[in-house]
């Protein structure tokens, strides 16, 4: 691979920028976790990352053992240069308006690394290659312009990416969709990344380790407004020293982690001499803290941008889990290890030639369970699909509005399926109804049926089954706000094989029919609602009248498999909405103490593991 330091100076530097020392106000940064304050992020982490890559016996998917970098053509825009070291895994093309960047969203040679290790707030997702290609490539404006009203990441842009690293991996807002610092609460690995709800890997912190590969004068990433993101900045550093702005600026950064520059005539905004760029930092916001340039925002997400394609419904946080290992075991195969209460489990997964995914779950006793999925087509432009913010409660897939028939006071009537792909029954006209006596006079589900109470399953009663019914199935599921039916839903009850003579499922009853796995703990049992955050949540209970009993494997099939199995045998459905409001979700971060630090809940559980080392993104 050609060393970046030997490329033509014009290619490395791009426009010759002479930055003015504009002392823009930089408000105090929020309190950061002690690990970040006490252990600064080294600028050069390539040696460490390279050593880690030795543990990966196979090359990264889609690449040879080593990538071959080819310097960009002399006519290529200067913005192309930072992506060159990662070719052919990362590819670029341009037109008069955009730089298009294609990748699979995974780290590749020359800087592979061990993803996911150190995460202690995990939503059970795993890193999967994504098709950021063609019309789903990342788009970076070649001629950025200043926005009249810059957008702050403190209050906006909680959905989708806000920047793209030079290795083709997207960078999300440092704050998750609850407004919490993702790194500070343990959602990120030691490189500042994790998986979203589409099993897509992305960063929430600056990829500092890329600096030695792209060259000291090149940015390590680009914000989606088109302005570059450079490495760590120390206004007191002498020119050319570590921490000095490679463009010569010495002034303070603004609240978005950037400052303005004076450039050669014709190379600035609108052909003038003014420009702007961001810097990385060791504390919040770690990356660009928002958008200084003009962007289009649709549903709190910058548009256009590439989207990930989920292959399975998103999962819920696994409380007490800590990821301890990750390795690539084949060209398209990986293994992730994690611990809960000191016991190690593993997920081995792979992609076959047809793009199908196979996951093998290995528990601490060596028992295995397998799941297989067909990869779904990615969300197209403007459809609102997107990566999740990841971690517990991370941002989810876009679009999707679930509407089902419901009645007041916890009783619902059979009605038309809200989505013909997911619900295939015709409208009920014979009085098929379902209700739950676990719903109180206030219309809310009783506390004892949730994780705030006794965690027992609620009673479910139904009447008016169609005469042709041969079997009954029941499901209880929830689509989180902003989520998409069939992609982001969480399943709490999956039950089939009930006799048509059965009229109810009693409170805490588990001896009827066959139970399928839920998405919370992946067990064949009831999982109580335990959604994060305050506010009212809605959970839909559906009873299916079937013309035949579904052929499914007990303890292995889940909600998705149930729906597929009954697609052609569903005569009618009846639904009831169960609502519940939590004061504060169990497992949420406790409120800050007076000194700004977090309290640990006194529930008798052991203290959480220490936070991972500060993010040293590849």
WOPE-V919248 format. One record per residue. N is the residue number from 0. SS is DSSP state (H for helix, E for strand, L for the rest). NEAR is the number of other C-alpha atoms within 8 Angstrom. D_LAST is the distance of its C-alpha to the last C-alpha in whole Angstrom. Layout:
n=N ss=SS near=NEAR d_last=D_LAST
n=N ss=SS near=NEAR d_last=D_LAST
This chain:
n=0 ss=L near=7 d_last=18
n=1 ss=L near=9 d_last=19
n=2 ss=L near=6 d_last=17
n=3 ss=H near=10 d_last=16
n=4 ss=H near=5 d_last=19
n=5 ss=H near=6 d_last=22
n=6 ss=L near=10 d_last=21
n=7 ss=L near=6 d_last=24
n=8 ss=H near=6 d_last=24
n=9 ss=H near=7 d_last=25
n=10 ss=H near=11 d_last=22
n=11 ss=H near=13 d_last=20
n=12 ss=H near=10 d_last=22
n=13 ss=L near=9 d_last=23
n=14 ss=L near=9 d_last=26
n=15 ss=L near=7 d_last=27
n=16 ss=E near=9 d_last=26
n=17 ss=E near=11 d_last=29
n=18 ss=L near=11 d_last=28
n=19 ss=L near=9 d_last=30
n=20 ss=L near=8 d_last=30
n=21 ss=L near=9 d_last=31
n=22 ss=L near=7 d_last=31
n=23 ss=L near=9 d_last=30
n=24 ss=L near=8 d_last=31
n=25 ss=L near=8 d_last=28
n=26 ss=L near=6 d_last=29
n=27 ss=L near=4 d_last=28
n=28 ss=L near=6 d_last=25
n=29 ss=L near=5 d_last=25
n=30 ss=L near=5 d_last=25
n=31 ss=L near=9 d_last=22
n=32 ss=L near=7 d_last=21
n=33 ss=H near=6 d_last=22
n=34 ss=H near=10 d_last=19
n=35 ss=H near=13 d_last=17
n=36 ss=H near=10 d_last=20
n=37 ss=H near=6 d_last=21
n=38 ss=L near=8 d_last=18
n=39 ss=L near=8 d_last=16
n=40 ss=L near=9 d_last=12
n=41 ss=L near=7 d_last=12
n=42 ss=L near=10 d_last=11
n=43 ss=L near=9 d_last=10
n=44 ss=L near=11 d_last=8
n=45 ss=H near=11 d_last=7
n=46 ss=H near=7 d_last=11
n=47 ss=H near=7 d_last=10
n=48 ss=H near=13 d_last=7
n=49 ss=H near=11 d_last=10
n=50 ss=H near=8 d_last=12
n=51 ss=H near=11 d_last=11
n=52 ss=H near=11 d_last=11
n=53 ss=L near=7 d_last=15
n=54 ss=L near=7 d_last=16
n=55 ss=L near=10 d_last=15
n=56 ss=L near=8 d_last=18
n=57 ss=L near=9 d_last=18
n=58 ss=L near=14 d_last=16
n=59 ss=L near=15 d_last=14
n=60 ss=L near=7 d_last=17
n=61 ss=L near=6 d_last=18
n=62 ss=L near=12 d_last=17
n=63 ss=L near=7 d_last=18
n=64 ss=L near=8 d_last=17
n=65 ss=L near=8 d_last=16
n=66 ss=L near=15 d_last=15
n=67 ss=L near=10 d_last=18
n=68 ss=L near=11 d_last=17
n=69 ss=L near=9 d_last=20
n=70 ss=L near=8 d_last=21
n=71 ss=L near=9 d_last=22
n=72 ss=L near=5 d_last=26
n=73 ss=L near=5 d_last=27
n=74 ss=L near=4 d_last=28
n=75 ss=L near=7 d_last=25
n=76 ss=L near=7 d_last=24
n=77 ss=H near=10 d_last=22
n=78 ss=H near=8 d_last=19
n=79 ss=H near=11 d_last=19
n=80 ss=H near=12 d_last=17
n=81 ss=H near=13 d_last=13
n=82 ss=H near=14 d_last=13
n=83 ss=H near=14 d_last=15
n=84 ss=L near=14 d_last=13
n=85 ss=L near=15 d_last=11
n=86 ss=L near=12 d_last=15
n=87 ss=L near=9 d_last=17
n=88 ss=L near=11 d_last=14
n=89 ss=L near=14 d_last=14
n=90 ss=E near=11 d_last=18
n=91 ss=E near=10 d_last=19
n=92 ss=E near=7 d_last=23
n=93 ss=E near=8 d_last=25
n=94 ss=L near=6 d_last=28
n=95 ss=L near=5 d_last=30
n=96 ss=L near=8 d_last=29
n=97 ss=E near=10 d_last=25
n=98 ss=E near=14 d_last=22
n=99 ss=E near=11 d_last=21
n=100 ss=E near=14 d_last=18
n=101 ss=E near=13 d_last=18
n=102 ss=E near=15 d_last=15
n=103 ss=L near=13 d_last=15
n=104 ss=L near=14 d_last=12
n=105 ss=L near=13 d_last=11
n=106 ss=L near=11 d_last=8
n=107 ss=L near=14 d_last=10
n=108 ss=L near=12 d_last=11
n=109 ss=L near=8 d_last=10
n=110 ss=L near=11 d_last=7
n=111 ss=L near=13 d_last=7
n=112 ss=L near=10 d_last=7
n=113 ss=L near=11 d_last=10
n=114 ss=L near=10 d_last=10
n=115 ss=L near=13 d_last=12
n=116 ss=L near=11 d_last=13
n=117 ss=L near=14 d_last=15
n=118 ss=L near=15 d_last=16
n=119 ss=L near=13 d_last=20
n=120 ss=L near=16 d_last=21
n=121 ss=L near=15 d_last=21
n=122 ss=L near=12 d_last=22
n=123 ss=L near=8 d_last=22
n=124 ss=L near=12 d_last=20
n=125 ss=L near=9 d_last=18
n=126 ss=L near=10 d_last=15
n=127 ss=L near=8 d_last=17
n=128 ss=L near=8 d_last=17
n=129 ss=L near=11 d_last=18
n=130 ss=L near=11 d_last=20
n=131 ss=E near=15 d_last=19
n=132 ss=L near=11 d_last=21
n=133 ss=H near=6 d_last=25
n=134 ss=H near=5 d_last=26
n=135 ss=H near=12 d_last=23
n=136 ss=L near=13 d_last=21
n=137 ss=E near=12 d_last=19
n=138 ss=E near=12 d_last=21
n=139 ss=E near=12 d_last=21
n=140 ss=E near=11 d_last=24
n=141 ss=L near=11 d_last=25
n=142 ss=L near=8 d_last=27
n=143 ss=L near=11 d_last=26
n=144 ss=L near=8 d_last=29
n=145 ss=E near=9 d_last=30
n=146 ss=E near=9 d_last=31
n=147 ss=E near=4 d_last=34
n=148 ss=E near=5 d_last=32
n=149 ss=E near=11 d_last=29
n=150 ss=E near=8 d_last=27
n=151 ss=E near=11 d_last=26
n=152 ss=L near=12 d_last=23
n=153 ss=L near=8 d_last=25
n=154 ss=L near=7 d_last=28
n=155 ss=L near=8 d_last=26
n=156 ss=L near=13 d_last=24
n=157 ss=L near=16 d_last=23
n=158 ss=L near=16 d_last=23
n=159 ss=L near=13 d_last=20
n=160 ss=E near=14 d_last=17
n=161 ss=E near=13 d_last=18
n=162 ss=E near=11 d_last=15
n=163 ss=E near=14 d_last=13
n=164 ss=E near=12 d_last=9
n=165 ss=L near=14 d_last=10
n=166 ss=L near=10 d_last=8
n=167 ss=L near=14 d_last=11
n=168 ss=L near=15 d_last=10
n=169 ss=E near=13 d_last=12
n=170 ss=E near=14 d_last=12
n=171 ss=E near=15 d_last=15
n=172 ss=L near=13 d_last=18
n=173 ss=L near=14 d_last=17
n=174 ss=E near=13 d_last=20
n=175 ss=L near=15 d_last=21
n=176 ss=L near=11 d_last=24
n=177 ss=L near=7 d_last=26
n=178 ss=L near=9 d_last=25
n=179 ss=L near=9 d_last=23
n=180 ss=E near=10 d_last=20
n=181 ss=L near=13 d_last=18
n=182 ss=L near=11 d_last=16
n=183 ss=L near=9 d_last=19
n=184 ss=L near=9 d_last=21
n=185 ss=L near=13 d_last=18
n=186 ss=L near=15 d_last=17
n=187 ss=L near=18 d_last=13
n=188 ss=L near=15 d_last=11
n=189 ss=L near=16 d_last=10
n=190 ss=L near=14 d_last=7
n=191 ss=L near=16 d_last=9
n=192 ss=E near=16 d_last=10
n=193 ss=E near=16 d_last=13
n=194 ss=E near=16 d_last=15
n=195 ss=L near=17 d_last=18
n=196 ss=L near=19 d_last=22
n=197 ss=L near=17 d_last=21
n=198 ss=L near=11 d_last=19
n=199 ss=L near=16 d_last=16
n=200 ss=E near=15 d_last=12
n=201 ss=E near=13 d_last=11
n=202 ss=E near=15 d_last=10
n=203 ss=L near=16 d_last=12
n=204 ss=L near=15 d_last=11
n=205 ss=L near=15 d_last=9
n=206 ss=L near=14 d_last=5
n=207 ss=H near=16 d_last=7
n=208 ss=H near=13 d_last=5
n=209 ss=H near=13 d_last=6
n=210 ss=H near=14 d_last=9
n=211 ss=H near=9 d_last=10
n=212 ss=H near=8 d_last=10
n=213 ss=H near=17 d_last=12
n=214 ss=L near=11 d_last=14
n=215 ss=L near=7 d_last=15
n=216 ss=L near=9 d_last=17
n=217 ss=L near=13 d_last=15
n=218 ss=L near=13 d_last=14
n=219 ss=L near=16 d_last=10
n=220 ss=E near=13 d_last=12
n=221 ss=E near=15 d_last=15
n=222 ss=E near=14 d_last=17
n=223 ss=L near=14 d_last=20
n=224 ss=L near=13 d_last=22
n=225 ss=L near=12 d_last=21
n=226 ss=L near=12 d_last=21
n=227 ss=E near=12 d_last=17
n=228 ss=E near=15 d_last=15
n=229 ss=E near=14 d_last=14
n=230 ss=E near=14 d_last=13
n=231 ss=E near=12 d_last=14
n=232 ss=L near=10 d_last=18
n=233 ss=L near=9 d_last=21
n=234 ss=L near=11 d_last=24
n=235 ss=L near=6 d_last=26
n=236 ss=L near=9 d_last=24
n=237 ss=L near=6 d_last=26
n=238 ss=L near=8 d_last=25
n=239 ss=L near=6 d_last=23
n=240 ss=L near=7 d_last=22
n=241 ss=L near=6 d_last=18
n=242 ss=L near=10 d_last=18
n=243 ss=L near=17 d_last=21
n=244 ss=L near=12 d_last=20
n=245 ss=L near=11 d_last=20
n=246 ss=L near=8 d_last=23
n=247 ss=L near=9 d_last=25
n=248 ss=L near=13 d_last=25
n=249 ss=L near=10 d_last=27
n=250 ss=L near=11 d_last=28
n=251 ss=L near=11 d_last=26
n=252 ss=L near=12 d_last=24
n=253 ss=L near=11 d_last=26
n=254 ss=L near=9 d_last=25
n=255 ss=L near=13 d_last=23
n=256 ss=L near=14 d_last=20
n=257 ss=E near=12 d_last=22
n=258 ss=E near=13 d_last=25
n=259 ss=E near=11 d_last=27
n=260 ss=E near=15 d_last=28
n=261 ss=E near=12 d_last=30
n=262 ss=E near=15 d_last=30
n=263 ss=L near=12 d_last=32
n=264 ss=L near=8 d_last=35
n=265 ss=L near=8 d_last=34
n=266 ss=L near=10 d_last=30
n=267 ss=L near=13 d_last=30
n=268 ss=H near=12 d_last=31
n=269 ss=H near=7 d_last=34
n=270 ss=H near=8 d_last=34
n=271 ss=L near=11 d_last=35
n=272 ss=L near=12 d_last=33
n=273 ss=E near=10 d_last=31
n=274 ss=E near=10 d_last=27
n=275 ss=E near=10 d_last=25
n=276 ss=E near=12 d_last=21
n=277 ss=E near=14 d_last=19
n=278 ss=E near=13 d_last=16
n=279 ss=E near=15 d_last=14
n=280 ss=L near=13 d_last=15
n=281 ss=L near=10 d_last=15
n=282 ss=L near=9 d_last=18
n=283 ss=L near=11 d_last=19
n=284 ss=L near=11 d_last=18
n=285 ss=L near=13 d_last=15
n=286 ss=L near=15 d_last=14
n=287 ss=L near=14 d_last=17
n=288 ss=L near=14 d_last=20
n=289 ss=E near=12 d_last=22
n=290 ss=E near=14 d_last=23
n=291 ss=E near=11 d_last=25
n=292 ss=E near=12 d_last=26
n=293 ss=L near=11 d_last=28
n=294 ss=L near=10 d_last=27
n=295 ss=E near=7 d_last=29
n=296 ss=E near=8 d_last=28
n=297 ss=E near=7 d_last=30
n=298 ss=L near=6 d_last=30
n=299 ss=L near=9 d_last=27
n=300 ss=E near=11 d_last=25
n=301 ss=E near=14 d_last=24
n=302 ss=E near=9 d_last=26
n=303 ss=L near=8 d_last=25
n=304 ss=L near=11 d_last=22
n=305 ss=L near=11 d_last=21
n=306 ss=L near=12 d_last=21
n=307 ss=L near=14 d_last=20
n=308 ss=L near=14 d_last=23
n=309 ss=L near=12 d_last=24
n=310 ss=L near=10 d_last=26
n=311 ss=L near=7 d_last=27
n=312 ss=L near=10 d_last=28
n=313 ss=L near=11 d_last=26
n=314 ss=L near=12 d_last=27
n=315 ss=L near=11 d_last=27
n=316 ss=L near=12 d_last=26
n=317 ss=L near=11 d_last=26
n=318 ss=L near=7 d_last=28
n=319 ss=L near=9 d_last=27
n=320 ss=E near=12 d_last=24
n=321 ss=E near=12 d_last=21
n=322 ss=E near=14 d_last=18
n=323 ss=E near=10 d_last=18
n=324 ss=E near=11 d_last=17
n=325 ss=E near=12 d_last=15
n=326 ss=E near=10 d_last=16
n=327 ss=E near=14 d_last=16
n=328 ss=E near=11 d_last=20
n=329 ss=E near=9 d_last=21
n=330 ss=L near=10 d_last=20
n=331 ss=L near=11 d_last=20
n=332 ss=E near=11 d_last=20
n=333 ss=E near=12 d_last=18
n=334 ss=E near=13 d_last=20
n=335 ss=E near=13 d_last=19
n=336 ss=E near=12 d_last=21
n=337 ss=E near=12 d_last=22
n=338 ss=E near=12 d_last=25
n=339 ss=E near=10 d_last=27
n=340 ss=L near=6 d_last=30
n=341 ss=L near=5 d_last=29
n=342 ss=E near=7 d_last=29
n=343 ss=E near=10 d_last=27
n=344 ss=E near=12 d_last=26
n=345 ss=E near=11 d_last=24
n=346 ss=E near=11 d_last=23
n=347 ss=E near=12 d_last=23
n=348 ss=E near=11 d_last=23
n=349 ss=E near=10 d_last=23
n=350 ss=E near=11 d_last=24
n=351 ss=L near=8 d_last=27
n=352 ss=L near=5 d_last=28
n=353 ss=L near=5 d_last=30
n=354 ss=L near=8 d_last=27
n=355 ss=L near=11 d_last=28
n=356 ss=E near=13 d_last=26
n=357 ss=E near=11 d_last=27
n=358 ss=E near=11 d_last=26
n=359 ss=E near=11 d_last=28
n=360 ss=E near=11 d_last=28
n=361 ss=E near=13 d_last=29
n=362 ss=L near=10 d_last=31
n=363 ss=L near=8 d_last=31
n=364 ss=L near=5 d_last=34
n=365 ss=L near=6 d_last=33
n=366 ss=L near=7 d_last=35
n=367 ss=E near=8 d_last=33
n=368 ss=E near=8 d_last=33
n=369 ss=E near=9 d_last=32
n=370 ss=E near=8 d_last=31
n=371 ss=E near=8 d_last=31
n=372 ss=E near=9 d_last=30
n=373 ss=L near=8 d_last=30
n=374 ss=L near=10 d_last=27
n=375 ss=L near=7 d_last=29
n=376 ss=L near=5 d_last=29
n=377 ss=L near=10 d_last=26
n=378 ss=L near=11 d_last=27
n=379 ss=L near=9 d_last=29
n=380 ss=L near=10 d_last=29
n=381 ss=L near=6 d_last=30
n=382 ss=L near=8 d_last=31
n=383 ss=L near=11 d_last=29
n=384 ss=L near=13 d_last=26
n=385 ss=L near=15 d_last=23
n=386 ss=L near=16 d_last=20
n=387 ss=L near=15 d_last=21
n=388 ss=L near=17 d_last=19
n=389 ss=L near=15 d_last=19
n=390 ss=L near=15 d_last=20
n=391 ss=L near=10 d_last=23
n=392 ss=L near=12 d_last=25
n=393 ss=L near=13 d_last=22
n=394 ss=L near=15 d_last=23
n=395 ss=L near=16 d_last=25
n=396 ss=L near=16 d_last=26
n=397 ss=L near=11 d_last=28
n=398 ss=L near=10 d_last=32
n=399 ss=L near=8 d_last=35
n=400 ss=L near=6 d_last=38
n=401 ss=L near=7 d_last=39
n=402 ss=L near=5 d_last=43
n=403 ss=L near=9 d_last=46
n=404 ss=L near=11 d_last=49
n=405 ss=L near=11 d_last=50
n=406 ss=L near=9 d_last=53
n=407 ss=H near=7 d_last=54
n=408 ss=H near=9 d_last=54
n=409 ss=H near=14 d_last=51
n=410 ss=E near=13 d_last=53
n=411 ss=E near=15 d_last=52
n=412 ss=E near=14 d_last=54
n=413 ss=L near=16 d_last=53
n=414 ss=L near=12 d_last=52
n=415 ss=L near=10 d_last=50
n=416 ss=L near=13 d_last=46
n=417 ss=L near=9 d_last=44
n=418 ss=L near=7 d_last=42
n=419 ss=L near=7 d_last=44
n=420 ss=L near=5 d_last=40
n=421 ss=L near=10 d_last=40
n=422 ss=L near=10 d_last=44
n=423 ss=L near=11 d_last=46
n=424 ss=L near=10 d_last=50
n=425 ss=L near=9 d_last=52
n=426 ss=L near=10 d_last=54
n=427 ss=L near=12 d_last=56
n=428 ss=L near=6 d_last=59
n=429 ss=L near=7 d_last=61
n=430 ss=L near=10 d_last=60
n=431 ss=L near=15 d_last=57
n=432 ss=E near=13 d_last=55
n=433 ss=E near=16 d_last=53
n=434 ss=E near=12 d_last=53
n=435 ss=L near=12 d_last=52
n=436 ss=L near=9 d_last=54
n=437 ss=L near=9 d_last=51
n=438 ss=E near=13 d_last=51
n=439 ss=L near=10 d_last=53
n=440 ss=L near=6 d_last=55
n=441 ss=L near=6 d_last=52
n=442 ss=L near=11 d_last=51
n=443 ss=E near=12 d_last=48
n=444 ss=E near=11 d_last=47
n=445 ss=L near=10 d_last=48
n=446 ss=H near=10 d_last=45
n=447 ss=H near=10 d_last=46
n=448 ss=H near=14 d_last=45
n=449 ss=E near=13 d_last=41
n=450 ss=L near=12 d_last=39
n=451 ss=L near=9 d_last=40
n=452 ss=L near=8 d_last=44
n=453 ss=L near=9 d_last=45
n=454 ss=L near=11 d_last=42
n=455 ss=L near=11 d_last=45
n=456 ss=L near=11 d_last=45
n=457 ss=L near=11 d_last=48
n=458 ss=L near=12 d_last=51
n=459 ss=E near=13 d_last=51
n=460 ss=E near=12 d_last=54
n=461 ss=E near=12 d_last=55
n=462 ss=E near=9 d_last=59
n=463 ss=L near=8 d_last=60
n=464 ss=L near=11 d_last=58
n=465 ss=L near=10 d_last=59
n=466 ss=L near=4 d_last=62
n=467 ss=L near=6 d_last=60
n=468 ss=L near=13 d_last=57
n=469 ss=L near=11 d_last=57
n=470 ss=E near=14 d_last=54
n=471 ss=E near=15 d_last=52
n=472 ss=E near=13 d_last=48
n=473 ss=E near=12 d_last=46
n=474 ss=E near=13 d_last=43
n=475 ss=E near=12 d_last=41
n=476 ss=E near=12 d_last=38
n=477 ss=E near=10 d_last=36
n=478 ss=L near=12 d_last=34
n=479 ss=L near=7 d_last=32
n=480 ss=L near=4 d_last=32
n=481 ss=L near=9 d_last=31
n=482 ss=L near=14 d_last=30
n=483 ss=L near=13 d_last=32
n=484 ss=L near=10 d_last=34
n=485 ss=L near=8 d_last=33
n=486 ss=L near=11 d_last=30
n=487 ss=L near=15 d_last=29
n=488 ss=L near=14 d_last=32
n=489 ss=E near=14 d_last=33
n=490 ss=E near=14 d_last=36
n=491 ss=E near=14 d_last=38
n=492 ss=E near=15 d_last=41
n=493 ss=E near=19 d_last=41
n=494 ss=E near=11 d_last=45
n=495 ss=E near=14 d_last=47
n=496 ss=E near=11 d_last=50
n=497 ss=E near=11 d_last=52
n=498 ss=L near=9 d_last=56
n=499 ss=L near=10 d_last=58
n=500 ss=L near=4 d_last=60
n=501 ss=L near=6 d_last=57
n=502 ss=L near=8 d_last=58
n=503 ss=E near=8 d_last=55
n=504 ss=E near=9 d_last=52
n=505 ss=L near=9 d_last=53
n=506 ss=L near=9 d_last=51
n=507 ss=L near=8 d_last=49
n=508 ss=L near=8 d_last=50
n=509 ss=L near=5 d_last=48
n=510 ss=L near=4 d_last=51
n=511 ss=L near=7 d_last=51
n=512 ss=L near=9 d_last=50
n=513 ss=E near=9 d_last=47
n=514 ss=E near=12 d_last=43
n=515 ss=L near=17 d_last=40
n=516 ss=L near=15 d_last=37
n=517 ss=L near=18 d_last=35
n=518 ss=L near=12 d_last=32
n=519 ss=L near=13 d_last=31
n=520 ss=L near=7 d_last=32
n=521 ss=L near=7 d_last=32
n=522 ss=L near=10 d_last=36
n=523 ss=L near=12 d_last=39
n=524 ss=L near=11 d_last=41
n=525 ss=L near=10 d_last=41
n=526 ss=L near=11 d_last=38
n=527 ss=L near=11 d_last=39
n=528 ss=E near=8 d_last=37
n=529 ss=L near=9 d_last=35
n=530 ss=L near=6 d_last=33
n=531 ss=L near=10 d_last=31
n=532 ss=L near=9 d_last=33
n=533 ss=L near=9 d_last=36
n=534 ss=E near=7 d_last=38
n=535 ss=E near=8 d_last=40
n=536 ss=E near=8 d_last=38
n=537 ss=E near=9 d_last=40
n=538 ss=E near=11 d_last=40
n=539 ss=E near=11 d_last=42
n=540 ss=E near=12 d_last=45
n=541 ss=E near=11 d_last=46
n=542 ss=E near=13 d_last=49
n=543 ss=E near=12 d_last=49
n=544 ss=E near=15 d_last=53
n=545 ss=E near=15 d_last=52
n=546 ss=L near=11 d_last=55
n=547 ss=L near=8 d_last=53
n=548 ss=L near=10 d_last=51
n=549 ss=L near=9 d_last=47
n=550 ss=L near=5 d_last=46
n=551 ss=L near=8 d_last=43
n=552 ss=L near=6 d_last=42
n=553 ss=L near=9 d_last=43
n=554 ss=L near=9 d_last=39
n=555 ss=L near=11 d_last=37
n=556 ss=L near=12 d_last=38
n=557 ss=L near=12 d_last=36
n=558 ss=H near=12 d_last=37
n=559 ss=H near=8 d_last=36
n=560 ss=H near=9 d_last=38
n=561 ss=H near=12 d_last=41
n=562 ss=H near=10 d_last=41
n=563 ss=H near=7 d_last=40
n=564 ss=H near=10 d_last=43
n=565 ss=L near=10 d_last=46
n=566 ss=L near=10 d_last=45
n=567 ss=L near=6 d_last=48
n=568 ss=L near=8 d_last=50
n=569 ss=E near=13 d_last=50
n=570 ss=E near=13 d_last=53
n=571 ss=E near=13 d_last=52
n=572 ss=E near=16 d_last=50
n=573 ss=E near=15 d_last=51
n=574 ss=E near=18 d_last=48
n=575 ss=E near=17 d_last=48
n=576 ss=E near=12 d_last=46
n=577 ss=E near=13 d_last=45
n=578 ss=E near=11 d_last=44
n=579 ss=E near=11 d_last=42
n=580 ss=E near=9 d_last=41
n=581 ss=E near=9 d_last=39
n=582 ss=L near=7 d_last=39
n=583 ss=L near=8 d_last=36
n=584 ss=L near=11 d_last=34
n=585 ss=L near=8 d_last=34
n=586 ss=L near=6 d_last=30
n=587 ss=L near=8 d_last=30
n=588 ss=L near=6 d_last=28
n=589 ss=L near=8 d_last=31
n=590 ss=L near=6 d_last=33
n=591 ss=E near=9 d_last=32
n=592 ss=L near=8 d_last=34
n=593 ss=L near=5 d_last=36
n=594 ss=L near=5 d_last=33
n=595 ss=L near=7 d_last=30
n=596 ss=L near=7 d_last=29
n=597 ss=E near=9 d_last=29
n=598 ss=L near=8 d_last=32
n=599 ss=L near=6 d_last=32
n=600 ss=L near=5 d_last=34
n=601 ss=L near=5 d_last=37
n=602 ss=L near=4 d_last=38
n=603 ss=L near=4 d_last=38
n=604 ss=L near=5 d_last=34
n=605 ss=L near=4 d_last=32
n=606 ss=L near=5 d_last=30
n=607 ss=L near=5 d_last=26
n=608 ss=L near=5 d_last=24
n=609 ss=L near=4 d_last=22
n=610 ss=L near=8 d_last=19
n=611 ss=L near=10 d_last=16
n=612 ss=L near=9 d_last=14
n=613 ss=L near=12 d_last=13
n=614 ss=L near=14 d_last=9
n=615 ss=L near=14 d_last=6
n=616 ss=L near=14 d_last=4
n=617 ss=L near=14 d_last=0
